[in-house]
Amino acid sequence: MTIMSAFSRELIDRSGYAGDGFAGVYDRYRPRPPAVIRDVLVRCAGGRRPRLVVDLGCGTGLSTRLWADHAERVVGVEANPAMATLAREQEPSSTVEFADRFADDTGLEAGCADIVTCAQSFHWMDPRAVLPEAARLLRPGGVFAAYDYDVVPVVDPEVDAAFAALIAARAAARKRLGLEAGAARWPKSGHAERLRESGLFAHVREVHCHSEGSADAERIIGLAHSIGGPVAIFGDAAPEVTRTIDALARVADERLPEPRPMLIGYTIRLGITPGG
């Protein structure tokens, strides 16, 4: 096992993401990437229909299936067995396949991909190992993109505040209990700088966009439970997390008895390989 895969495996084991039932919650409530992300990446890669898109750390395939019918071939790479199993159980597509591998060792041939993505997953990986693999996979002028969504969506001021309080409580509990989160070692805010420091890309930049949808109380509470792993990882040592989840549920039930418009912001950190 490489240093990178050991790092990611440790995070997977500690996060609870591989636990019974969590992959289903994740798949049901996590946001689907919007089509605008696909459009941006295709444009940056030259505007042609991609021959191959490789989606690293693909989870249950939400981000991989963004490319179904929009690329000749799509490969989702996932090292969490529970996530990979659920990804394969979804409705099959003739263009989409999944590989049970770590992102630094995909087993794919050099120069085969037009686009390589990490959707809400790059912070789970050691960039010193994954960026060389991504660059190896990409053709000249190909695009690597690490994109993430804002954890707290824009729905209602009171709901948004309660959601933010929960995220803060979880972060404080993790720090106190020594339960390192994925983004603790490699914060998302540093993704673009790490792309630049690698020296593997001719151009690096950030692009911002958003998705539009709707959410009721169930959707918001389910999304909250899907972020950061199951509450069970804290045991009885973080009652404040349970309190803030309960507070969010009360506010969401009060403010969102019916669906309301929801916005989710996205940040794309992308690098374009030389020679395109």
Contacts in CASP RR format, 6 or more apart in sequence:
PFRMAT RR
TARGET T0000
AUTHOR 0000-0000-0000
METHOD contacts of the structure
MODEL  1
MTIMSAFSRELIDRSGYAGDGFAGVYDRYRPRPPAVIRDVLVRCAGGRRP
RLVVDLGCGTGLSTRLWADHAERVVGVEANPAMATLAREQEPSSTVEFAD
RFADDTGLEAGCADIVTCAQSFHWMDPRAVLPEAARLLRPGGVFAAYDYD
VVPVVDPEVDAAFAALIAARAAARKRLGLEAGAARWPKSGHAERLRESGL
FAHVREVHCHSEGSADAERIIGLAHSIGGPVAIFGDAAPEVTRTIDALAR
VADERLPEPRPMLIGYTIRLGITPGG
1 9 0 8 1.000
2 102 0 8 1.000
2 104 0 8 1.000
2 105 0 8 1.000
2 129 0 8 1.000
3 126 0 8 1.000
3 129 0 8 1.000
4 102 0 8 1.000
4 103 0 8 1.000
4 104 0 8 1.000
4 125 0 8 1.000
4 126 0 8 1.000
4 128 0 8 1.000
4 129 0 8 1.000
4 130 0 8 1.000
5 79 0 8 1.000
5 102 0 8 1.000
5 104 0 8 1.000
5 105 0 8 1.000
7 125 0 8 1.000
7 126 0 8 1.000
7 185 0 8 1.000
8 79 0 8 1.000
8 102 0 8 1.000
8 103 0 8 1.000
8 124 0 8 1.000
8 125 0 8 1.000
8 126 0 8 1.000
9 79 0 8 1.000
9 102 0 8 1.000
11 124 0 8 1.000
11 180 0 8 1.000
11 182 0 8 1.000
12 18 0 8 1.000
12 79 0 8 1.000
12 80 0 8 1.000
12 124 0 8 1.000
14 179 0 8 1.000
14 180 0 8 1.000
14 233 0 8 1.000
15 181 0 8 1.000
15 182 0 8 1.000
15 228 0 8 1.000
15 229 0 8 1.000
15 233 0 8 1.000
16 22 0 8 1.000
16 229 0 8 1.000
16 230 0 8 1.000
16 232 0 8 1.000
16 233 0 8 1.000
17 23 0 8 1.000
17 26 0 8 1.000
17 80 0 8 1.000
17 82 0 8 1.000
17 83 0 8 1.000
17 229 0 8 1.000
18 80 0 8 1.000
18 81 0 8 1.000
18 82 0 8 1.000
18 83 0 8 1.000
19 82 0 8 1.000
19 230 0 8 1.000
21 82 0 8 1.000
22 82 0 8 1.000
22 226 0 8 1.000
22 229 0 8 1.000
22 230 0 8 1.000
23 59 0 8 1.000
23 60 0 8 1.000
23 80 0 8 1.000
23 82 0 8 1.000
23 83 0 8 1.000
23 85 0 8 1.000
23 86 0 8 1.000
24 60 0 8 1.000
24 86 0 8 1.000
25 222 0 8 1.000
25 225 0 8 1.000
25 226 0 8 1.000
25 230 0 8 1.000
26 59 0 8 1.000
26 60 0 8 1.000
26 83 0 8 1.000
26 226 0 8 1.000
27 60 0 8 1.000
27 61 0 8 1.000
27 62 0 8 1.000
27 86 0 8 1.000
27 90 0 8 1.000
28 222 0 8 1.000
28 226 0 8 1.000
29 219 0 8 1.000
29 222 0 8 1.000
29 223 0 8 1.000
29 225 0 8 1.000
29 226 0 8 1.000
30 60 0 8 1.000
30 62 0 8 1.000
30 120 0 8 1.000
30 223 0 8 1.000
30 226 0 8 1.000
31 62 0 8 1.000
31 149 0 8 1.000
31 153 0 8 1.000
31 211 0 8 1.000
31 223 0 8 1.000
31 264 0 8 1.000
32 62 0 8 1.000
32 66 0 8 1.000
32 211 0 8 1.000
33 62 0 8 1.000
33 63 0 8 1.000
33 66 0 8 1.000
33 119 0 8 1.000
33 147 0 8 1.000
33 211 0 8 1.000
33 266 0 8 1.000
34 209 0 8 1.000
34 210 0 8 1.000
34 211 0 8 1.000
34 212 0 8 1.000
34 266 0 8 1.000
35 66 0 8 1.000
36 209 0 8 1.000
36 211 0 8 1.000
37 66 0 8 1.000
37 145 0 8 1.000
37 147 0 8 1.000
37 209 0 8 1.000
37 266 0 8 1.000
37 268 0 8 1.000
38 66 0 8 1.000
38 67 0 8 1.000
38 70 0 8 1.000
40 207 0 8 1.000
40 209 0 8 1.000
40 268 0 8 1.000
40 270 0 8 1.000
41 115 0 8 1.000
41 117 0 8 1.000
41 143 0 8 1.000
41 145 0 8 1.000
41 268 0 8 1.000
41 270 0 8 1.000
42 48 0 8 1.000
42 49 0 8 1.000
42 50 0 8 1.000
42 70 0 8 1.000
42 115 0 8 1.000
44 143 0 8 1.000
44 270 0 8 1.000
44 272 0 8 1.000
45 114 0 8 1.000
45 115 0 8 1.000
45 141 0 8 1.000
45 142 0 8 1.000
45 143 0 8 1.000
45 272 0 8 1.000
46 141 0 8 1.000
48 114 0 8 1.000
49 70 0 8 1.000
49 71 0 8 1.000
49 72 0 8 1.000
50 67 0 8 1.000
50 70 0 8 1.000
50 71 0 8 1.000
50 72 0 8 1.000
50 113 0 8 1.000
50 114 0 8 1.000
50 115 0 8 1.000
51 71 0 8 1.000
51 72 0 8 1.000
51 73 0 8 1.000
51 112 0 8 1.000
51 113 0 8 1.000
51 114 0 8 1.000
52 71 0 8 1.000
52 72 0 8 1.000
52 73 0 8 1.000
52 74 0 8 1.000
52 75 0 8 1.000
52 112 0 8 1.000
52 113 0 8 1.000
52 114 0 8 1.000
52 115 0 8 1.000
53 67 0 8 1.000
53 71 0 8 1.000
53 73 0 8 1.000
53 74 0 8 1.000
53 75 0 8 1.000
53 113 0 8 1.000
53 114 0 8 1.000
53 115 0 8 1.000
53 116 0 8 1.000
53 117 0 8 1.000
54 74 0 8 1.000
54 75 0 8 1.000
54 76 0 8 1.000
54 77 0 8 1.000
54 106 0 8 1.000
54 108 0 8 1.000
54 113 0 8 1.000
54 115 0 8 1.000
54 116 0 8 1.000
54 117 0 8 1.000
54 134 0 8 1.000
54 137 0 8 1.000
55 61 0 8 1.000
55 63 0 8 1.000
55 64 0 8 1.000
55 67 0 8 1.000
55 74 0 8 1.000
55 75 0 8 1.000
55 76 0 8 1.000
55 77 0 8 1.000
55 116 0 8 1.000
55 117 0 8 1.000
55 118 0 8 1.000
55 119 0 8 1.000
56 76 0 8 1.000
56 77 0 8 1.000
56 103 0 8 1.000
56 106 0 8 1.000
56 116 0 8 1.000
56 117 0 8 1.000
56 118 0 8 1.000
56 121 0 8 1.000
56 122 0 8 1.000
56 125 0 8 1.000
56 130 0 8 1.000
56 134 0 8 1.000
57 76 0 8 1.000
57 77 0 8 1.000
57 78 0 8 1.000
57 79 0 8 1.000
57 103 0 8 1.000
57 118 0 8 1.000
57 119 0 8 1.000
57 121 0 8 1.000
57 124 0 8 1.000
57 125 0 8 1.000
58 64 0 8 1.000
58 76 0 8 1.000
58 77 0 8 1.000
58 78 0 8 1.000
58 83 0 8 1.000
58 87 0 8 1.000
58 98 0 8 1.000
58 119 0 8 1.000
58 121 0 8 1.000
59 78 0 8 1.000
59 80 0 8 1.000
59 83 0 8 1.000
59 84 0 8 1.000
59 87 0 8 1.000
59 121 0 8 1.000
60 83 0 8 1.000
60 86 0 8 1.000
60 87 0 8 1.000
60 90 0 8 1.000
61 76 0 8 1.000
61 78 0 8 1.000
61 83 0 8 1.000
61 87 0 8 1.000
61 90 0 8 1.000
61 98 0 8 1.000
62 119 0 8 1.000
63 117 0 8 1.000
63 119 0 8 1.000
63 120 0 8 1.000
64 74 0 8 1.000
64 75 0 8 1.000
64 76 0 8 1.000
64 87 0 8 1.000
64 96 0 8 1.000
64 98 0 8 1.000
65 74 0 8 1.000
65 90 0 8 1.000
65 93 0 8 1.000
65 96 0 8 1.000
67 74 0 8 1.000
67 95 0 8 1.000
67 96 0 8 1.000
68 74 0 8 1.000
68 93 0 8 1.000
68 95 0 8 1.000
68 96 0 8 1.000
69 93 0 8 1.000
69 95 0 8 1.000
71 95 0 8 1.000
71 114 0 8 1.000
71 115 0 8 1.000
72 95 0 8 1.000
73 95 0 8 1.000
73 97 0 8 1.000
74 93 0 8 1.000
74 95 0 8 1.000
74 96 0 8 1.000
74 97 0 8 1.000
75 96 0 8 1.000
75 97 0 8 1.000
75 98 0 8 1.000
75 99 0 8 1.000
75 106 0 8 1.000
75 108 0 8 1.000
76 87 0 8 1.000
76 96 0 8 1.000
76 97 0 8 1.000
76 98 0 8 1.000
76 99 0 8 1.000
77 98 0 8 1.000
77 99 0 8 1.000
77 101 0 8 1.000
77 102 0 8 1.000
77 103 0 8 1.000
77 106 0 8 1.000
78 84 0 8 1.000
78 87 0 8 1.000
78 98 0 8 1.000
78 99 0 8 1.000
78 100 0 8 1.000
78 101 0 8 1.000
79 100 0 8 1.000
79 101 0 8 1.000
79 102 0 8 1.000
79 103 0 8 1.000
81 100 0 8 1.000
84 98 0 8 1.000
84 100 0 8 1.000
87 98 0 8 1.000
88 98 0 8 1.000
99 106 0 8 1.000
99 107 0 8 1.000
101 107 0 8 1.000
103 118 0 8 1.000
103 121 0 8 1.000
103 125 0 8 1.000
103 130 0 8 1.000
103 133 0 8 1.000
104 125 0 8 1.000
104 126 0 8 1.000
104 129 0 8 1.000
104 130 0 8 1.000
104 132 0 8 1.000
104 133 0 8 1.000
105 133 0 8 1.000
106 133 0 8 1.000
106 137 0 8 1.000
108 137 0 8 1.000
110 136 0 8 1.000
110 137 0 8 1.000
111 136 0 8 1.000
111 137 0 8 1.000
111 138 0 8 1.000
111 139 0 8 1.000
112 137 0 8 1.000
112 139 0 8 1.000
113 137 0 8 1.000
113 138 0 8 1.000
113 139 0 8 1.000
113 142 0 8 1.000
114 138 0 8 1.000
114 139 0 8 1.000
114 142 0 8 1.000
114 143 0 8 1.000
115 138 0 8 1.000
115 142 0 8 1.000
115 143 0 8 1.000
115 144 0 8 1.000
115 145 0 8 1.000
116 134 0 8 1.000
116 137 0 8 1.000
116 138 0 8 1.000
116 143 0 8 1.000
116 144 0 8 1.000
116 145 0 8 1.000
117 144 0 8 1.000
117 145 0 8 1.000
117 146 0 8 1.000
117 147 0 8 1.000
118 125 0 8 1.000
118 130 0 8 1.000
118 144 0 8 1.000
118 145 0 8 1.000
118 146 0 8 1.000
118 147 0 8 1.000
119 147 0 8 1.000
119 148 0 8 1.000
120 147 0 8 1.000
120 148 0 8 1.000
120 149 0 8 1.000
121 146 0 8 1.000
122 130 0 8 1.000
122 146 0 8 1.000
122 148 0 8 1.000
122 186 0 8 1.000
122 188 0 8 1.000
122 191 0 8 1.000
123 148 0 8 1.000
123 182 0 8 1.000
123 183 0 8 1.000
123 185 0 8 1.000
123 186 0 8 1.000
123 187 0 8 1.000
123 188 0 8 1.000
123 191 0 8 1.000
124 182 0 8 1.000
125 186 0 8 1.000
126 186 0 8 1.000
127 186 0 8 1.000
127 191 0 8 1.000
127 194 0 8 1.000
127 198 0 8 1.000
131 144 0 8 1.000
131 194 0 8 1.000
131 195 0 8 1.000
131 198 0 8 1.000
131 200 0 8 1.000
132 198 0 8 1.000
132 200 0 8 1.000
134 144 0 8 1.000
134 200 0 8 1.000
135 144 0 8 1.000
135 198 0 8 1.000
135 200 0 8 1.000
135 201 0 8 1.000
135 273 0 8 1.000
138 144 0 8 1.000
138 273 0 8 1.000
139 273 0 8 1.000
140 273 0 8 1.000
140 274 0 8 1.000
140 275 0 8 1.000
140 276 0 8 1.000
141 202 0 8 1.000
141 272 0 8 1.000
141 273 0 8 1.000
141 274 0 8 1.000
141 275 0 8 1.000
141 276 0 8 1.000
142 272 0 8 1.000
142 273 0 8 1.000
142 276 0 8 1.000
143 270 0 8 1.000
143 271 0 8 1.000
143 272 0 8 1.000
143 273 0 8 1.000
144 195 0 8 1.000
144 201 0 8 1.000
144 270 0 8 1.000
144 271 0 8 1.000
144 273 0 8 1.000
145 268 0 8 1.000
145 269 0 8 1.000
145 270 0 8 1.000
145 271 0 8 1.000
146 188 0 8 1.000
146 191 0 8 1.000
146 195 0 8 1.000
146 268 0 8 1.000
146 269 0 8 1.000
146 270 0 8 1.000
147 266 0 8 1.000
147 267 0 8 1.000
147 268 0 8 1.000
147 269 0 8 1.000
148 188 0 8 1.000
148 191 0 8 1.000
148 266 0 8 1.000
148 267 0 8 1.000
149 211 0 8 1.000
149 264 0 8 1.000
149 265 0 8 1.000
149 266 0 8 1.000
150 264 0 8 1.000
150 265 0 8 1.000
150 266 0 8 1.000
151 167 0 8 1.000
151 227 0 8 1.000
152 160 0 8 1.000
152 163 0 8 1.000
152 164 0 8 1.000
152 167 0 8 1.000
153 160 0 8 1.000
153 163 0 8 1.000
153 215 0 8 1.000
153 220 0 8 1.000
153 223 0 8 1.000
153 262 0 8 1.000
153 263 0 8 1.000
153 264 0 8 1.000
153 265 0 8 1.000
154 160 0 8 1.000
154 262 0 8 1.000
154 263 0 8 1.000
154 264 0 8 1.000
154 265 0 8 1.000
155 215 0 8 1.000
155 220 0 8 1.000
155 256 0 8 1.000
155 260 0 8 1.000
155 261 0 8 1.000
155 262 0 8 1.000
155 263 0 8 1.000
156 255 0 8 1.000
156 256 0 8 1.000
156 260 0 8 1.000
158 251 0 8 1.000
158 255 0 8 1.000
159 220 0 8 1.000
159 248 0 8 1.000
159 251 0 8 1.000
159 252 0 8 1.000
159 255 0 8 1.000
159 256 0 8 1.000
162 244 0 8 1.000
162 247 0 8 1.000
162 248 0 8 1.000
162 251 0 8 1.000
162 252 0 8 1.000
163 220 0 8 1.000
163 224 0 8 1.000
163 248 0 8 1.000
165 244 0 8 1.000
165 247 0 8 1.000
165 248 0 8 1.000
166 224 0 8 1.000
166 241 0 8 1.000
166 244 0 8 1.000
166 245 0 8 1.000
166 247 0 8 1.000
166 248 0 8 1.000
167 227 0 8 1.000
169 238 0 8 1.000
169 240 0 8 1.000
169 241 0 8 1.000
169 243 0 8 1.000
169 244 0 8 1.000
170 228 0 8 1.000
170 238 0 8 1.000
170 241 0 8 1.000
170 244 0 8 1.000
171 181 0 8 1.000
172 240 0 8 1.000
173 179 0 8 1.000
173 234 0 8 1.000
173 237 0 8 1.000
173 238 0 8 1.000
173 240 0 8 1.000
173 241 0 8 1.000
174 180 0 8 1.000
174 181 0 8 1.000
174 184 0 8 1.000
176 238 0 8 1.000
177 234 0 8 1.000
177 237 0 8 1.000
177 238 0 8 1.000
179 233 0 8 1.000
179 234 0 8 1.000
181 228 0 8 1.000
186 194 0 8 1.000
188 267 0 8 1.000
190 269 0 8 1.000
191 269 0 8 1.000
192 204 0 8 1.000
192 205 0 8 1.000
192 206 0 8 1.000
192 269 0 8 1.000
195 201 0 8 1.000
195 204 0 8 1.000
195 269 0 8 1.000
195 270 0 8 1.000
195 271 0 8 1.000
196 204 0 8 1.000
200 273 0 8 1.000
201 271 0 8 1.000
201 272 0 8 1.000
201 273 0 8 1.000
201 274 0 8 1.000
202 271 0 8 1.000
202 272 0 8 1.000
202 273 0 8 1.000
202 274 0 8 1.000
202 275 0 8 1.000
203 271 0 8 1.000
203 272 0 8 1.000
204 269 0 8 1.000
204 270 0 8 1.000
204 271 0 8 1.000
204 272 0 8 1.000
205 269 0 8 1.000
205 270 0 8 1.000
205 271 0 8 1.000
206 267 0 8 1.000
206 268 0 8 1.000
206 269 0 8 1.000
206 270 0 8 1.000
207 267 0 8 1.000
207 268 0 8 1.000
207 270 0 8 1.000
208 265 0 8 1.000
208 266 0 8 1.000
208 267 0 8 1.000
208 268 0 8 1.000
209 265 0 8 1.000
209 266 0 8 1.000
209 268 0 8 1.000
210 263 0 8 1.000
210 264 0 8 1.000
210 265 0 8 1.000
210 266 0 8 1.000
211 263 0 8 1.000
211 264 0 8 1.000
211 265 0 8 1.000
211 266 0 8 1.000
212 261 0 8 1.000
212 262 0 8 1.000
212 263 0 8 1.000
213 261 0 8 1.000
213 262 0 8 1.000
213 263 0 8 1.000
214 259 0 8 1.000
214 260 0 8 1.000
214 261 0 8 1.000
214 262 0 8 1.000
215 223 0 8 1.000
215 256 0 8 1.000
215 259 0 8 1.000
215 260 0 8 1.000
215 262 0 8 1.000
216 256 0 8 1.000
216 257 0 8 1.000
216 258 0 8 1.000
216 259 0 8 1.000
216 260 0 8 1.000
217 249 0 8 1.000
217 252 0 8 1.000
217 253 0 8 1.000
217 255 0 8 1.000
217 256 0 8 1.000
217 257 0 8 1.000
219 259 0 8 1.000
219 262 0 8 1.000
220 248 0 8 1.000
220 252 0 8 1.000
220 256 0 8 1.000
221 245 0 8 1.000
221 248 0 8 1.000
221 249 0 8 1.000
221 252 0 8 1.000
224 245 0 8 1.000
224 248 0 8 1.000
225 231 0 8 1.000
225 245 0 8 1.000
231 241 0 8 1.000
231 242 0 8 1.000
231 245 0 8 1.000
234 241 0 8 1.000
END
